[in-house]
Amino acid sequence: MTKPDHKSDTGVLQGKRALITGAASGIGRATARLFTREGARVGLMDIDRAQGEKLARELAAKEKETLFIHGDVSRSEDCLDAVERVVDTLGGLDILFNNTGVIRRASVVETTEREWDWIMNVNVKSVYLMSRSAIPLMAAAGGGVIVNTASGWGLTGGKMAAAYCASKGAVVQLTRAMALDHGPDNIRVNCICPGDTKTPMLQQEARELGESSNRFLEAAADRPLGRVGTPEEIAQAVLYLVSDSSSFVTGTTLVVDGGGLAGG
């Protein structure tokens, strides 16, 4: 099937300041590129310094004000530092995209306690830490938007991914609770639930399950649209949720999975 072209620029984020975690690759990188094309100034946070700095240079070369922040989203001091640096450098924070995520393809029995804690810290605790730092500043400035990356497996179970499913289900519920708590502050909070997307994480899953990449991708494409998604397609969904087009949308989960959950 032909994939849509998403290269048109409308400037819907002109003047906005955004912070994206997990920005160095995959969905985060695609979203950073899209946000800057749409006029936003962007802070990029990632533990991968080399790829993060490379992306920052790429965006800066296009005359886009961009800040790279090297940090670990599971550490409270790193999260606070990232928010403060974006506010100090870009003049404020309007958009927070909590996108960092990791996976371990294993059952509960096969998952070590260390792996469980790692997945929960990166996938769930990071959303809490980043949001705890950002929300007071957003509220003081009159509002903002937060988008959290969950997963289709946060809404339904998946085989051999116990900790991942648990973490993404927690992100879905945390999103709803935050929307209730901070709506009066004019802060909208939503989450996206991507299906299988062509990112390095998908290749990692194939390796962990001992399958060839081609066979794994073929199985992942078994959905109504007949293919896996692209990071750029997920980024378009994030753009909708942070733009004024979704001004009356909060506490929702937006499934972007090519119909994978439609029959579930």
N, C-alpha and C positions, 0 to 999 in steps of 0.2 A: 504494500500500500504506500501511496505517496504521502510524505510528511509535510505539513503546512510550513510555509515560510513565515518566520516571526521576526523579520528584520526591520519592519517599519517603526519609526519613532514618532511618538505623539507628545512627548514632554509632559506626561501626566504627573510626574514626580518633581517637576521643576521647583527648586528651592527647598526640597526635603533633605533631611539628614538621616542616614540609615546606618545601622550596625548589623553585619551578617556574621554569624559564627559558622565554622566549617566552610569558609569561603574559598579555600585554595583549590578545590576540585569539585567535580560533579555538579549537583544542584546548586550548591553555594556559589560556585564560580559562575555558572550560567546566570544566576540571579543577580550577582554583582554586575556583570556586563550589561544585563537588561536594565537594572536600576540606573546605571550611569547614562545609558543611552536615553533614558526617559527623564534625565535632568537632575537626578539625585546626586548628592555628595555622599560617599560611602566609606565606612570603616570596615576593614576586612580583618576578622579574627580567626586564627588557625594555629594549630600546633606545628604545622609544616611550614617552617620559615622560608625555605627555598622557593616553594611553589607560591606561597602567599606574597612574597616580595616580587616574584616574577609577575604575578597578576597585577599588583599595585603599579609596577612600572608600565605594564601594558595600558592600563587605564589612564595613568598620568600622561602617557605619550599622546593620548587623545584629548588632552587638555581638560581632564576630569579630576577634580580635587579628590584625592584618595589617600587613605591612611591605612597602613598595615600594622596590626597589633599581634605580636607573637604571644600566645598564652594558652593555658590549659583551662577549658571551661568547667572542669570539675573542681577548680580551686577558687574560693571566694575572693581572694585578693586579686587574682587575675581578671575575674569578671568585673569587679569594681573598677580596676585600673582601665579596662577596655572602655567601659561606659564613660568614665571621667575624661579619658583621652579624646574620645569622639566629641564630647561636649566642649572641651577646651579648644580642640583643633577646628572642628566644623561649626561650632557655635550653638549646638543644641542636638537633640535626638528626637526625631519624629517617628522612626520606624525601627523596630527590633525584630530581626528574623533569627529565631533560635533553631538553627538547622543542623548543628553538629550531631552525628550519629555513628554508632558502631554496631557490629553484629557478630555473633558467634553461633554457627549452625550446630546446635547440640540439644539433646534432651536435658531435662532436669538432672538426671542421674549422671550424665556425661559432662555437665557444666561444673567447673570448679567454683569454690566460693570466691576466689579472686576474680574469676571471669564474670561471675554474677555481679559483684560489686563494681567492677569496671564498666559493665554495660549500664547499670543503673546510674552510676555517677555521671557518665558522659551523656546518656540519653534523657535522663529525668532530672537529676540534681542540677545539671547545667541550666535547664529551663528555669528552675526556681532561683538559682543564684543570679543569672543574668537579669531576670525580671525583677527580682528584689532590688537590684541596683538601679535599674532603669525606670521603674514605675514612679517613684517619688519625683524624679526630675521631669518626667512626662506630665505628671499631674500638676506640678508647679507651673509648667509652661502652657497648660490649658488642654492637654490631651496628647494622644499618640495612638500608634497601632502596633500590636505584637502578633506575629505569626509563628507558630511552632510546627516543626516537622514531626508528624506522627507516621503512620503507615496503614496500609490496608490491613496489616496484621495487628493493628491496634483495635480493629473492629471485629475481626474474626480470627480464629486460630490458624496457626501454620505449623507444619511438621518440622521437627528438629530445629526449633528456634525458640525455646521456652523463655529464656531471659529476654530476648528481643521482643517477643510478643507482649510479655508482661510490662516491659518498659514503655512500649508504644501505647498500650492501653492506658497506662498511667498518664502519658502526655495528653491523650484525648480528654481524660477526666480533669486533669489539672487545667487545661484550656477552658473548660466549661466553668470551673470554680473561679478562675481569674476573671472571666468575662462578667460573672455575677458581682464579684467584689469591686471591680474597677470601672464598670460602666458609668457609675456616677461621677468618675473623674474624667469622663470623655475619652477613655482608653478602650479601644476595641481589641479583643483577643480571639483569634481563630486559629485553626490548625489545618494543614493539608495532610492528606493520606495518600501518598503516591503508591502506585503499584510498581512492579518491576521496571526499573529505569536503567538505561545503559550508562552505568557509572563504574568506577573501580570497585565499589562494594559488591556489585553483582558478580564481577569476576572472582572476587574473594570467596563468595559463597560457593561458586562452582569448585574452587580448589578445596574448600573445607569439606565438601560432600564427596570429593574424589571423582567428580565428573568432568568431562571435557567441556570447554567453554561453549563450543558450538551446540552440543547436545543440551546443555543447561539453558542456553538462550532460546533454543527451539522449544523446549518445554515451557519456558517463561512466556513465550509468545502465544500460548494457548488461551486466548481470550477473544471476545467479539471483534476487536479491531485487528487481531492477527499479528501483533508485534509488541515489543516492549516499548516503553516511552523513552523520550530523550530528556536530558536535563533542561533544555530550552523550553520544552512543553510544560514541565513542572514550574519553571520560573514564571511563565505566563499566568499560571494560577495564583502564584504568590503576588504577582503584580496586581491582579484584580483585588485580592484581599487587602492590600496596603493602600490602594487608590481610593479616590472619592467615589468610584463606581460601586463600591461596597459599603457606603456610608451607614447603611442600616443593618449591616451584617456583623454580628458578634456572637461568640459562643458556639460557632458552627464547626463542623468537620467537612472539608471539601475533598471528596474522593476523586483522584485523578489517576485512573488505572486502566483506561481502555476497555472498561466494562468487565474487568476481572471479577468484581464482587456482585455484578448485576444479578446473577443467578444464585447467590449465596443467602 
